[in-house]
Amino acid sequence: MTSLPHAWRSLGRRSAFGAAIVLGLGGGAHAQTAAAPKAATTPAVPPAPTGDLPLPAPAPTVAASALNTARVTASVYGFVELDLMHDSTQSFGEAITNNTMARPASYAGDNPRTQFTARDSRVGVRLAAPDYGVIKTSALVEADFFGNQAPGATEDATYSAAAVRLRQAFVKFQTPAFDVVAGHTHDLFGWGGAGFYPNTVAFLGVPGEVYHRDPQLRLTKTLASRDVSVEIALAAVRPAQRDGEIPDGQGGLRLAFNRWLGANAQGAGLPVAAPASLGVSGIYRHFTVPAFTAAAANPNKANAWGAAANLFLPVIPARGDDLGNTLSATAEATMGTGIANLYTGLTGGVLFPALPNPMMILPVPTYNPDIDEGLATYDAAGKLHTVNWRALVVGLQYRAPFAKGCRLSASVVGSQIQSNNVDKLTPTQGLPYVFSKAQYADGNVFFAPTPESQVGASVQLERQTFGDGVYGVNVRGELAVYYFF
């Protein structure tokens, strides 16, 4: 969901989820099968990394014919999704994210909108090669249909001829010393893809939630016992500003209590038994922004940072793979400055000011900031500032006490995100167009008519407070249908 990513949805139901959650990555599969040549020795496919929708447990996979000579195994996974949404305002596209709402007493703020979309449907391929000594090698490529449309694309083209988008593409090396991930996948900051996302019909990330993917090089060390697993990870990540020169640095520590299991459904996915987990993470980034002049010169530099804490807590634990009558909680607390892009679609409406033009020169001089909006800006005195944000997201999910808890369930999510300097960095005339606080809540009911499918209904409410004190409200009703393969 603005990346309209719908949320993280994990993969296998039992051991596959436990192994994947240790990786802290995204993906998922229910493998397709084919006949293997008798001469080929087919290696086992390692557990899939976690992803945005829990899918049925993978079936056995064999080498694809084009890859037989290398004895590489391939499996296809994904889901088909249809979402029907009605909003009380015209503020949002398919996803309710962190973008600025339409103000009340405006045309868009006072009129409703209805959307049907299948663009969150997803397909991916997992690849695994035979072990090479002590090294295990695997890869994943995943796409959905939220790609950028051509400028000026019609509504018909947007919804009926959706563009493909690369969600993930990475290679993974597993060794006895440490694991290496190289490619495009969920950020380590906020432990994306590691089991902390809330259970909701709404597209992830919900307002205030860290939900982001980036090209990166990550090193991970996992220490595991029967009772506790400890994961330590460091990552060099694509810099938020390429001309800032220095890659983002991310690090994290995650604890999993392996015998304390609860029902965990990520996004609108099917539930799996997952261990109680606690994660902390941080990010450092560096900006180099041209001076506030018409001609780029004398850049100003700024450092940015963020801190996050994530929790998955089984309140009423699961009994093995019996998920009936279980209650679980998720929570995420984040704070930082210059990290707006890690929250889906967030800028707060913050822009760079217009250059002064006292001599009324034509054409009017313009400023090229060379950095994405919402991360930093100049104040009235020409001093560079990064934009501060802090957020809290909490969720509860309950599984009914029959059919092992997979047939009927309910969840609620609440969040708040706010900034203490958006108002200070915005000129008075711009205050009606920025927001300093957003509050969000939703309630969801899920029913799984078959093991591979699910239907979800949701009511979602968001309230934003604009810089001039006026607030706007949007109410959404949503119905979604999913089929996992």
The 8 nearest C-alpha neighbors of each residue, nearest first, counted from 0:
[[3, 4, 2, 94, 202, 5, 1, 203],
 [2, 344, 3, 0, 343, 96, 98, 345],
 [1, 3, 0, 4, 343, 344, 145, 211],
 [0, 4, 2, 1, 94, 5, 202, 145],
 [3, 5, 0, 2, 203, 6, 202, 204],
 [6, 202, 4, 203, 0, 3, 7, 204],
 [5, 7, 203, 266, 51, 202, 4, 8],
 [51, 6, 8, 50, 265, 266, 52, 192],
 [51, 52, 7, 9, 50, 265, 53, 268],
 [10, 8, 53, 50, 49, 52, 51, 27],
 [9, 11, 53, 27, 54, 49, 16, 50],
 [12, 10, 56, 15, 16, 13, 55, 54],
 [11, 13, 271, 56, 16, 15, 272, 10],
 [12, 14, 15, 16, 11, 272, 271, 17],
 [15, 13, 17, 16, 18, 12, 11, 46],
 [16, 14, 11, 46, 18, 17, 13, 19],
 [15, 17, 19, 11, 14, 18, 13, 20],
 [18, 16, 14, 20, 19, 15, 273, 13],
 [19, 17, 15, 16, 21, 20, 14, 46],
 [18, 20, 48, 49, 16, 22, 21, 17],
 [19, 21, 193, 23, 22, 17, 18, 16],
 [22, 20, 19, 18, 23, 17, 230, 193],
 [21, 23, 19, 20, 24, 48, 18, 193],
 [24, 22, 193, 192, 20, 21, 190, 191],
 [23, 25, 192, 48, 22, 49, 185, 193],
 [50, 26, 24, 49, 192, 48, 185, 184],
 [27, 25, 50, 49, 48, 47, 51, 24],
 [26, 28, 10, 50, 47, 49, 76, 9],
 [29, 27, 76, 30, 57, 77, 75, 10],
 [28, 30, 57, 76, 484, 55, 56, 58],
 [31, 29, 74, 57, 58, 75, 28, 76],
 [30, 32, 74, 75, 60, 29, 58, 33],
 [33, 31, 60, 30, 59, 61, 34, 58],
 [34, 32, 61, 35, 31, 60, 63, 62],
 [33, 35, 36, 61, 32, 62, 63, 37],
 [36, 34, 61, 62, 37, 33, 39, 41],
 [37, 35, 38, 39, 34, 67, 40, 62],
 [36, 38, 39, 35, 40, 34, 41, 67],
 [37, 39, 36, 40, 35, 41, 67, 68],
 [40, 38, 37, 36, 41, 70, 67, 35],
 [41, 39, 42, 38, 70, 37, 36, 35],
 [40, 42, 39, 61, 70, 62, 43, 72],
 [43, 41, 129, 44, 40, 72, 128, 70],
 [42, 44, 45, 41, 60, 72, 129, 127],
 [43, 45, 127, 42, 46, 72, 60, 126],
 [46, 44, 47, 43, 127, 137, 15, 135],
 [45, 47, 15, 18, 19, 44, 48, 16],
 [46, 48, 27, 19, 45, 49, 15, 26],
 [49, 47, 19, 26, 24, 25, 22, 27],
 [48, 50, 9, 25, 19, 26, 10, 24],
 [25, 51, 49, 26, 9, 8, 7, 27],
 [8, 7, 50, 52, 6, 9, 265, 266],
 [8, 53, 51, 268, 9, 7, 50, 54],
 [54, 52, 9, 10, 268, 8, 269, 11],
 [53, 55, 10, 483, 11, 52, 28, 29],
 [56, 54, 29, 11, 57, 451, 12, 483],
 [55, 57, 11, 12, 29, 54, 58, 10],
 [58, 56, 29, 30, 28, 55, 59, 11],
 [57, 59, 30, 29, 60, 56, 31, 32],
 [60, 58, 57, 32, 30, 61, 31, 44],
 [61, 59, 32, 30, 74, 58, 31, 72],
 [62, 60, 72, 35, 41, 33, 63, 32],
 [61, 63, 72, 71, 67, 73, 70, 64],
 [62, 64, 66, 65, 73, 67, 72, 61],
 [65, 63, 67, 66, 62, 35, 68, 36],
 [64, 66, 63, 67, 68, 62, 69, 71],
 [67, 65, 64, 63, 68, 69, 71, 70],
 [68, 66, 70, 64, 69, 62, 65, 63],
 [67, 69, 70, 66, 65, 71, 39, 64],
 [68, 70, 67, 71, 66, 128, 129, 62],
 [71, 69, 67, 68, 62, 41, 66, 72],
 [72, 70, 128, 69, 62, 127, 66, 67],
 [73, 71, 62, 127, 61, 126, 63, 128],
 [72, 74, 126, 125, 63, 62, 71, 127],
 [75, 73, 30, 125, 124, 31, 60, 76],
 [74, 76, 124, 30, 123, 31, 28, 125],
 [77, 28, 75, 29, 123, 484, 122, 30],
 [78, 76, 122, 121, 484, 123, 483, 28],
 [77, 79, 483, 482, 121, 120, 484, 80],
 [78, 80, 120, 482, 481, 121, 483, 81],
 [81, 79, 481, 120, 117, 480, 119, 78],
 [80, 82, 117, 480, 479, 116, 481, 83],
 [83, 81, 479, 116, 115, 478, 117, 84],
 [82, 84, 115, 478, 477, 114, 479, 116],
 [85, 83, 477, 114, 113, 476, 82, 115],
 [84, 86, 113, 476, 475, 112, 114, 477],
 [87, 85, 475, 112, 88, 111, 474, 113],
 [86, 88, 111, 474, 473, 475, 110, 112],
 [89, 87, 111, 108, 110, 86, 90, 473],
 [90, 88, 107, 112, 111, 91, 108, 110],
 [89, 91, 100, 101, 88, 107, 108, 92],
 [92, 90, 95, 89, 94, 93, 100, 96],
 [91, 93, 94, 90, 95, 114, 89, 0],
 [92, 94, 91, 95, 0, 114, 116, 3],
 [95, 93, 0, 202, 92, 96, 3, 91],
 [96, 94, 91, 205, 93, 97, 202, 0],
 [95, 97, 206, 205, 94, 98, 343, 344],
 [98, 96, 345, 206, 344, 343, 99, 95],
 [97, 99, 344, 345, 96, 100, 346, 347],
 [98, 100, 348, 347, 97, 101, 434, 433],
 [101, 99, 90, 102, 98, 471, 463, 91],
 [100, 102, 108, 90, 107, 103, 99, 89],
 [101, 103, 108, 471, 105, 100, 104, 470],
 [102, 104, 108, 105, 471, 109, 101, 470],
 [105, 103, 109, 108, 102, 106, 107, 101],
 [106, 104, 108, 103, 107, 102, 109, 101],
 [105, 107, 109, 108, 110, 104, 103, 101],
 [108, 106, 89, 110, 105, 109, 101, 88],
 [109, 107, 103, 101, 105, 88, 102, 106],
 [108, 110, 106, 107, 88, 105, 103, 104],
 [109, 111, 88, 107, 108, 106, 89, 87],
 [112, 110, 88, 87, 86, 89, 109, 113],
 [111, 113, 86, 89, 85, 88, 87, 114],
 [114, 112, 85, 84, 86, 111, 115, 83],
 [113, 115, 84, 83, 116, 85, 112, 93],
 [116, 114, 83, 82, 84, 113, 117, 81],
 [115, 117, 82, 118, 81, 158, 114, 83],
 [116, 118, 81, 80, 119, 120, 82, 115],
 [119, 117, 144, 120, 116, 145, 161, 143],
 [118, 120, 117, 143, 144, 121, 80, 5],
 [121, 119, 79, 80, 118, 78, 143, 117],
 [120, 122, 143, 77, 78, 142, 119, 79],
 [123, 121, 77, 142, 76, 141, 143, 78],
 [122, 124, 141, 76, 140, 75, 77, 142],
 [123, 125, 75, 140, 74, 139, 76, 141],
 [126, 124, 139, 74, 73, 138, 75, 140],
 [125, 127, 73, 138, 137, 72, 139, 124],
 [128, 126, 137, 72, 71, 44, 136, 138],
 [127, 129, 71, 136, 137, 130, 72, 70],
 [130, 128, 42, 131, 71, 70, 127, 135],
 [131, 129, 135, 134, 132, 128, 133, 136],
 [132, 130, 134, 133, 129, 135, 136, 128],
 [131, 133, 134, 130, 135, 129, 174, 136],
 [132, 134, 131, 174, 135, 130, 175, 173],
 [135, 133, 174, 131, 132, 173, 130, 136],
 [134, 136, 130, 173, 172, 131, 133, 174],
 [137, 135, 172, 128, 171, 127, 134, 173],
 [138, 136, 127, 171, 126, 170, 128, 172],
 [139, 137, 170, 126, 169, 171, 125, 127],
 [138, 140, 125, 168, 169, 124, 126, 141],
 [139, 141, 168, 124, 167, 123, 125, 169],
 [142, 140, 123, 167, 166, 122, 165, 168],
 [143, 141, 165, 166, 164, 122, 121, 123],
 [142, 144, 121, 164, 163, 120, 145, 119],
 [145, 143, 163, 118, 162, 161, 164, 146],
 [144, 146, 164, 118, 143, 162, 163, 147],
 [147, 145, 164, 162, 163, 144, 148, 161],
 [148, 146, 162, 149, 145, 164, 163, 150],
 [149, 147, 152, 162, 146, 150, 157, 161],
 [148, 150, 152, 151, 147, 157, 162, 153],
 [151, 149, 152, 148, 147, 153, 157, 156],
 [150, 152, 149, 153, 148, 154, 156, 157],
 [153, 151, 149, 150, 156, 148, 157, 154],
 [154, 152, 156, 155, 157, 151, 158, 150],
 [153, 155, 157, 156, 158, 152, 159, 151],
 [154, 156, 153, 157, 159, 158, 160, 152],
 [155, 157, 160, 153, 159, 154, 158, 152],
 [158, 156, 154, 161, 155, 159, 160, 153],
 [157, 159, 155, 156, 161, 160, 116, 154],
 [158, 160, 156, 155, 157, 161, 154, 116],
 [161, 159, 156, 157, 158, 162, 155, 144],
 [160, 162, 157, 144, 158, 159, 118, 163],
 [161, 163, 146, 144, 145, 148, 147, 164],
 [162, 164, 144, 146, 143, 145, 161, 142],
 [165, 163, 146, 143, 142, 144, 145, 166],
 [164, 166, 142, 167, 141, 143, 163, 168],
 [167, 165, 142, 141, 164, 143, 168, 184],
 [166, 168, 184, 141, 183, 140, 165, 169],
 [169, 167, 140, 183, 139, 182, 141, 184],
 [170, 168, 182, 181, 183, 139, 138, 167],
 [169, 171, 138, 181, 137, 180, 182, 139],
 [172, 170, 180, 137, 179, 136, 138, 173],
 [171, 173, 136, 179, 178, 135, 134, 174],
 [174, 172, 178, 135, 134, 171, 136, 179],
 [173, 175, 134, 176, 177, 178, 133, 172],
 [174, 176, 177, 173, 133, 134, 178, 220],
 [175, 177, 174, 220, 178, 173, 221, 219],
 [178, 176, 220, 174, 219, 175, 173, 218],
 [177, 179, 173, 219, 172, 218, 174, 220],
 [180, 178, 218, 172, 217, 171, 219, 181],
 [179, 181, 171, 217, 216, 170, 172, 182],
 [182, 180, 216, 170, 169, 215, 217, 171],
 [183, 181, 169, 214, 215, 168, 170, 184],
 [182, 184, 214, 168, 167, 213, 169, 215],
 [183, 185, 167, 212, 213, 214, 182, 25],
 [186, 184, 212, 191, 24, 211, 25, 192],
 [187, 185, 212, 188, 191, 211, 213, 184],
 [186, 188, 190, 191, 189, 249, 185, 250],
 [189, 187, 186, 190, 280, 281, 249, 282],
 [188, 190, 191, 307, 187, 280, 209, 309],
 [191, 189, 187, 188, 193, 23, 192, 186],
 [192, 190, 185, 189, 193, 186, 187, 23],
 [191, 193, 24, 25, 23, 49, 50, 194],
 [194, 192, 23, 20, 191, 190, 195, 24],
 [193, 195, 192, 196, 20, 265, 311, 263],
 [194, 196, 311, 193, 329, 310, 309, 197],
 [195, 197, 265, 194, 266, 7, 198, 329],
 [198, 196, 394, 265, 266, 329, 199, 195],
 [197, 199, 266, 265, 264, 267, 410, 396],
 [200, 198, 266, 267, 201, 443, 197, 410],
 [199, 201, 267, 457, 455, 443, 266, 202],
 [202, 200, 199, 203, 205, 5, 94, 95],
 [5, 201, 203, 0, 94, 6, 204, 4],
 [204, 202, 6, 5, 205, 4, 0, 201],
 [203, 205, 210, 208, 343, 202, 6, 0],
 [204, 206, 203, 208, 96, 207, 202, 95],
 [207, 205, 96, 97, 208, 204, 439, 414],
 [206, 208, 416, 390, 415, 414, 205, 342],
 [209, 207, 204, 205, 206, 342, 210, 392],
 [208, 210, 342, 341, 189, 211, 204, 207],
 [211, 209, 204, 342, 208, 341, 343, 191],
 [210, 212, 341, 185, 186, 209, 213, 342],
 [211, 213, 185, 184, 186, 183, 210, 214],
 [214, 212, 183, 184, 215, 186, 185, 237],
 [215, 213, 183, 182, 237, 236, 184, 212],
 [216, 214, 236, 182, 235, 181, 237, 213],
 [215, 217, 181, 235, 234, 180, 236, 182],
 [218, 216, 234, 180, 179, 233, 215, 181],
 [217, 219, 179, 233, 232, 178, 234, 180],
 [220, 218, 232, 178, 177, 231, 179, 221],
 [219, 221, 177, 231, 230, 232, 178, 222],
 [222, 220, 230, 229, 223, 231, 219, 228],
 [223, 221, 229, 228, 230, 220, 224, 227],
 [224, 222, 228, 227, 229, 221, 225, 226],
 [223, 225, 227, 226, 228, 222, 257, 229],
 [224, 226, 227, 257, 223, 258, 228, 256],
 [225, 227, 257, 224, 256, 258, 228, 223],
 [228, 226, 256, 224, 257, 255, 223, 225],
 [229, 227, 223, 255, 222, 254, 224, 230],
 [228, 230, 254, 222, 221, 253, 223, 255],
 [229, 231, 221, 253, 252, 220, 222, 254],
 [230, 232, 252, 220, 219, 251, 221, 253],
 [233, 231, 219, 251, 218, 250, 220, 230],
 [234, 232, 250, 218, 217, 249, 219, 251],
 [235, 233, 217, 249, 216, 248, 236, 250],
 [234, 236, 248, 216, 215, 247, 246, 217],
 [237, 235, 215, 247, 246, 234, 214, 238],
 [236, 238, 246, 214, 215, 247, 239, 213],
 [239, 237, 246, 247, 240, 241, 236, 245],
 [238, 240, 241, 237, 247, 284, 246, 243],
 [241, 239, 243, 238, 242, 370, 286, 371],
 [240, 242, 243, 238, 244, 239, 237, 245],
 [243, 241, 244, 240, 287, 369, 286, 370],
 [242, 244, 287, 286, 240, 241, 245, 285],
 [243, 245, 242, 241, 246, 238, 240, 285],
 [244, 246, 243, 285, 238, 247, 284, 241],
 [247, 245, 238, 237, 236, 235, 248, 244],
 [248, 246, 284, 238, 236, 283, 235, 237],
 [247, 249, 235, 283, 282, 234, 236, 246],
 [250, 248, 282, 234, 281, 233, 188, 187],
 [251, 249, 233, 281, 280, 232, 234, 282],
 [250, 252, 280, 232, 279, 231, 281, 233],
 [251, 253, 231, 279, 230, 278, 280, 232],
 [252, 254, 278, 230, 277, 229, 279, 231],
 [255, 253, 229, 277, 276, 228, 278, 230],
 [254, 256, 276, 228, 227, 257, 275, 274],
 [257, 255, 227, 275, 274, 259, 258, 226],
 [256, 258, 274, 226, 227, 259, 255, 225],
 [257, 259, 256, 226, 260, 274, 225, 227],
 [260, 258, 274, 257, 256, 275, 261, 316],
 [261, 259, 274, 273, 317, 316, 258, 272],
 [260, 262, 313, 316, 317, 272, 273, 263],
 [263, 261, 272, 271, 322, 270, 317, 273],
 [262, 264, 270, 271, 273, 272, 261, 265],
 [265, 263, 270, 268, 269, 198, 271, 266],
 [266, 264, 8, 198, 196, 268, 7, 197],
 [265, 267, 198, 6, 199, 7, 268, 8],
 [268, 266, 200, 199, 198, 265, 52, 264],
 [269, 267, 52, 53, 264, 8, 265, 266],
 [268, 270, 53, 264, 54, 271, 267, 52],
 [271, 269, 264, 263, 262, 268, 53, 405],
 [270, 272, 12, 263, 262, 273, 264, 13],
 [271, 273, 262, 261, 260, 13, 320, 263],
 [272, 274, 260, 261, 263, 271, 262, 17],
 [275, 273, 260, 257, 259, 256, 255, 276],
 [274, 276, 312, 256, 311, 255, 259, 260],
 [277, 275, 255, 311, 254, 310, 274, 256],
 [276, 278, 310, 254, 253, 309, 311, 255],
 [277, 279, 253, 309, 252, 308, 254, 310],
 [280, 278, 308, 252, 251, 307, 309, 253],
 [281, 279, 251, 307, 188, 250, 306, 189],
 [280, 282, 306, 305, 250, 249, 188, 307],
 [281, 283, 249, 305, 304, 248, 188, 306],
 [284, 282, 304, 248, 247, 303, 249, 305],
 [285, 283, 247, 303, 302, 304, 248, 282],
 [284, 286, 302, 243, 301, 303, 245, 287],
 [287, 285, 243, 301, 300, 288, 302, 240],
 [286, 288, 300, 243, 299, 298, 301, 242],
 [287, 289, 298, 299, 300, 286, 368, 290],
 [290, 288, 298, 295, 296, 299, 368, 297],
 [291, 289, 298, 297, 292, 296, 299, 295],
 [290, 292, 289, 381, 366, 293, 377, 354],
 [293, 291, 294, 290, 366, 295, 354, 296],
 [292, 294, 366, 365, 364, 295, 291, 367],
 [295, 293, 292, 296, 366, 367, 290, 291],
 [294, 296, 289, 290, 293, 292, 297, 367],
 [295, 297, 290, 298, 289, 294, 292, 291],
 [298, 296, 290, 289, 299, 295, 288, 291],
 [299, 297, 289, 290, 288, 296, 287, 300],
 [298, 300, 288, 287, 290, 289, 297, 301],
 [301, 299, 287, 286, 288, 298, 302, 285],
 [302, 300, 286, 285, 287, 303, 299, 385],
 [301, 303, 285, 284, 286, 304, 300, 283],
 [304, 302, 284, 337, 336, 283, 285, 301],
 [305, 303, 283, 282, 335, 336, 284, 337],
 [304, 306, 335, 282, 281, 334, 336, 338],
 [305, 307, 281, 334, 333, 280, 335, 282],
 [308, 306, 333, 280, 189, 279, 332, 281],
 [307, 309, 279, 332, 331, 278, 333, 280],
 [310, 308, 331, 278, 330, 277, 279, 195],
 [311, 309, 277, 330, 329, 276, 312, 195],
 [310, 312, 329, 276, 275, 195, 328, 277],
 [311, 313, 328, 275, 327, 314, 310, 329],
 [314, 312, 327, 261, 316, 315, 275, 326],
 [315, 313, 327, 326, 316, 312, 328, 325],
 [314, 316, 326, 325, 313, 327, 317, 261],
 [317, 315, 261, 313, 260, 325, 314, 318],
 [316, 318, 261, 322, 260, 319, 325, 321],
 [319, 317, 321, 320, 316, 322, 260, 261],
 [318, 320, 321, 317, 272, 260, 322, 261],
 [319, 321, 322, 318, 272, 317, 13, 403],
 [322, 320, 403, 318, 319, 323, 317, 404],
 [321, 323, 404, 403, 317, 262, 325, 320],
 [404, 324, 322, 400, 403, 399, 398, 401],
 [323, 325, 400, 399, 398, 404, 322, 326],
 [326, 324, 315, 398, 323, 397, 316, 317],
 [325, 327, 397, 315, 314, 396, 313, 398],
 [326, 328, 313, 314, 396, 312, 395, 261],
 [329, 327, 395, 312, 394, 311, 313, 396],
 [328, 330, 311, 394, 310, 393, 197, 195],
 [331, 329, 393, 310, 392, 309, 394, 328],
 [330, 332, 309, 392, 391, 308, 393, 310],
 [333, 331, 391, 308, 307, 390, 392, 309],
 [334, 332, 307, 390, 389, 306, 391, 308],
 [335, 333, 389, 306, 305, 388, 390, 307],
 [334, 336, 305, 304, 388, 387, 306, 389],
 [335, 337, 387, 386, 303, 338, 304, 385],
 [336, 338, 374, 385, 303, 386, 339, 375],
 [339, 337, 336, 340, 341, 374, 335, 305],
 [340, 338, 341, 345, 342, 374, 337, 346],
 [339, 341, 342, 338, 345, 343, 344, 374],
 [340, 342, 211, 339, 209, 338, 210, 343],
 [343, 341, 209, 340, 339, 345, 210, 208],
 [344, 342, 345, 204, 1, 96, 97, 210],
 [345, 343, 1, 97, 98, 96, 342, 346],
 [346, 344, 97, 98, 339, 343, 342, 347],
 [345, 347, 373, 348, 349, 339, 372, 344],
 [346, 348, 434, 349, 433, 345, 99, 373],
 [347, 349, 433, 346, 432, 99, 350, 434],
 [348, 350, 373, 347, 346, 433, 421, 372],
 [351, 349, 372, 352, 348, 373, 376, 425],
 [350, 352, 376, 377, 353, 349, 368, 372],
 [353, 351, 350, 354, 377, 376, 378, 426],
 [354, 352, 355, 351, 365, 366, 364, 356],
 [353, 355, 356, 365, 352, 366, 364, 292],
 [356, 354, 357, 353, 364, 352, 358, 359],
 [355, 357, 359, 358, 354, 360, 363, 364],
 [356, 358, 359, 355, 360, 354, 363, 364],
 [359, 357, 360, 356, 355, 361, 363, 364],
 [360, 358, 356, 357, 361, 363, 362, 355],
 [359, 361, 358, 363, 362, 356, 364, 357],
 [362, 360, 363, 359, 364, 358, 356, 365],
 [361, 363, 360, 364, 359, 365, 356, 358],
 [362, 364, 361, 360, 365, 356, 359, 354],
 [365, 363, 293, 362, 354, 366, 356, 360],
 [366, 364, 293, 354, 363, 367, 353, 292],
 [365, 367, 293, 368, 292, 354, 291, 364],
 [366, 368, 369, 365, 293, 295, 289, 294],
 [367, 369, 370, 289, 366, 288, 351, 291],
 [370, 368, 367, 288, 371, 289, 242, 240],
 [371, 369, 368, 240, 372, 288, 374, 375],
 [372, 370, 374, 373, 369, 240, 368, 239],
 [373, 371, 374, 350, 346, 370, 349, 375],
 [372, 374, 346, 349, 375, 339, 371, 347],
 [373, 375, 337, 386, 372, 339, 385, 338],
 [376, 374, 385, 386, 384, 373, 337, 383],
 [377, 375, 351, 384, 383, 385, 378, 350],
 [376, 378, 383, 382, 381, 384, 351, 379],
 [377, 379, 381, 380, 424, 382, 383, 376],
 [378, 380, 381, 377, 382, 426, 424, 352],
 [381, 379, 378, 382, 377, 383, 291, 424],
 [380, 382, 378, 377, 379, 383, 291, 290],
 [381, 383, 377, 378, 380, 384, 379, 376],
 [382, 384, 377, 376, 381, 378, 299, 385],
 [385, 383, 375, 376, 377, 386, 382, 378],
 [384, 386, 375, 337, 336, 374, 376, 387],
 [385, 387, 337, 336, 375, 374, 384, 420],
 [388, 386, 336, 418, 335, 420, 419, 337],
 [389, 387, 418, 417, 335, 334, 336, 386],
 [388, 390, 334, 333, 417, 416, 335, 418],
 [391, 389, 416, 333, 207, 415, 332, 334],
 [390, 392, 332, 414, 415, 331, 207, 333],
 [393, 391, 414, 331, 330, 413, 208, 207],
 [394, 392, 330, 413, 329, 412, 414, 331],
 [393, 395, 412, 329, 197, 328, 411, 330],
 [396, 394, 328, 410, 411, 327, 329, 412],
 [397, 395, 410, 327, 326, 409, 198, 328],
 [396, 398, 326, 409, 408, 325, 410, 399],
 [399, 397, 408, 404, 324, 325, 323, 407],
 [398, 400, 324, 404, 323, 407, 408, 401],
 [401, 399, 324, 323, 404, 398, 403, 402],
 [400, 402, 403, 323, 404, 399, 324, 406],
 [401, 403, 404, 405, 406, 323, 400, 399],
 [404, 402, 323, 321, 322, 401, 405, 400],
 [323, 405, 403, 322, 398, 399, 402, 401],
 [404, 406, 403, 407, 402, 270, 447, 322],
 [407, 405, 447, 446, 404, 402, 448, 408],
 [408, 406, 446, 399, 445, 405, 398, 404],
 [407, 409, 398, 445, 397, 399, 444, 446],
 [410, 408, 444, 397, 443, 396, 445, 398],
 [409, 411, 396, 443, 395, 442, 397, 198],
 [410, 412, 442, 395, 441, 394, 443, 396],
 [413, 411, 394, 441, 440, 393, 395, 442],
 [414, 412, 440, 393, 439, 392, 394, 441],
 [415, 413, 392, 439, 391, 438, 207, 393],
 [414, 416, 438, 391, 390, 437, 207, 439],
 [415, 417, 390, 207, 437, 436, 389, 391],
 [418, 416, 436, 435, 388, 389, 437, 390],
 [417, 419, 388, 435, 387, 420, 421, 436],
 [418, 420, 421, 387, 417, 435, 388, 422],
 [419, 421, 423, 422, 418, 424, 387, 386],
 [422, 420, 424, 423, 418, 435, 419, 425],
 [423, 421, 425, 420, 424, 466, 430, 435],
 [424, 422, 420, 421, 425, 426, 419, 378],
 [423, 425, 421, 378, 422, 420, 426, 377],
 [424, 426, 422, 423, 429, 430, 421, 427],
 [427, 425, 429, 428, 430, 424, 379, 423],
 [428, 426, 429, 430, 425, 431, 467, 422],
 [427, 429, 426, 430, 431, 425, 432, 467],
 [428, 430, 426, 427, 432, 431, 425, 433],
 [429, 431, 466, 432, 467, 427, 433, 428],
 [432, 430, 467, 466, 429, 465, 433, 428],
 [433, 431, 430, 429, 348, 465, 434, 466],
 [434, 432, 348, 347, 466, 430, 465, 431],
 [435, 433, 465, 466, 347, 464, 436, 463],
 [434, 436, 418, 417, 421, 464, 466, 465],
 [437, 435, 417, 464, 416, 434, 463, 418],
 [438, 436, 463, 416, 462, 415, 464, 417],
 [439, 437, 415, 462, 461, 414, 463, 416],
 [438, 440, 461, 414, 413, 460, 415, 462],
 [441, 439, 413, 460, 412, 459, 414, 461],
 [440, 442, 459, 412, 458, 411, 460, 413],
 [441, 443, 411, 458, 457, 410, 412, 459],
 [444, 442, 457, 410, 409, 456, 199, 411],
 [443, 445, 409, 456, 455, 408, 457, 410],
 [446, 444, 455, 408, 407, 454, 409, 456],
 [445, 447, 407, 454, 406, 453, 448, 455],
 [446, 448, 453, 406, 449, 452, 454, 450],
 [447, 449, 446, 453, 452, 406, 450, 454],
 [448, 450, 452, 447, 451, 453, 406, 446],
 [451, 449, 452, 447, 448, 55, 405, 453],
 [452, 450, 483, 449, 482, 55, 484, 453],
 [453, 451, 482, 449, 481, 447, 450, 483],
 [452, 454, 447, 481, 446, 480, 448, 455],
 [453, 455, 480, 446, 445, 479, 447, 481],
 [454, 456, 445, 479, 444, 478, 200, 446],
 [457, 455, 478, 444, 443, 477, 479, 445],
 [456, 458, 443, 477, 442, 476, 200, 459],
 [457, 459, 476, 441, 442, 475, 477, 443],
 [460, 458, 441, 475, 474, 440, 457, 476],
 [461, 459, 474, 440, 439, 473, 441, 475],
 [460, 462, 439, 473, 438, 472, 440, 474],
 [461, 463, 472, 438, 471, 437, 439, 473],
 [464, 462, 437, 470, 471, 436, 465, 438],
 [465, 463, 470, 436, 434, 469, 468, 435],
 [466, 464, 434, 469, 468, 467, 433, 470],
 [465, 467, 430, 434, 433, 468, 431, 422],
 [466, 468, 430, 431, 465, 469, 464, 427],
 [469, 467, 465, 466, 464, 470, 431, 430],
 [470, 468, 465, 467, 464, 471, 466, 431],
 [471, 469, 464, 463, 465, 468, 462, 472],
 [470, 472, 463, 462, 103, 102, 464, 469],
 [473, 471, 462, 461, 463, 474, 470, 460],
 [472, 474, 461, 87, 460, 88, 475, 462],
 [475, 473, 460, 87, 86, 459, 461, 472],
 [476, 474, 86, 459, 85, 458, 460, 477],
 [475, 477, 458, 85, 84, 457, 459, 86],
 [478, 476, 84, 457, 83, 456, 475, 458],
 [477, 479, 456, 83, 455, 82, 457, 84],
 [478, 480, 82, 455, 81, 454, 83, 456],
 [479, 481, 454, 81, 80, 453, 455, 82],
 [482, 480, 80, 453, 452, 79, 454, 483],
 [481, 483, 452, 79, 78, 451, 80, 453],
 [484, 482, 78, 451, 54, 77, 452, 481],
 [483, 29, 77, 76, 78, 482, 54, 28]]
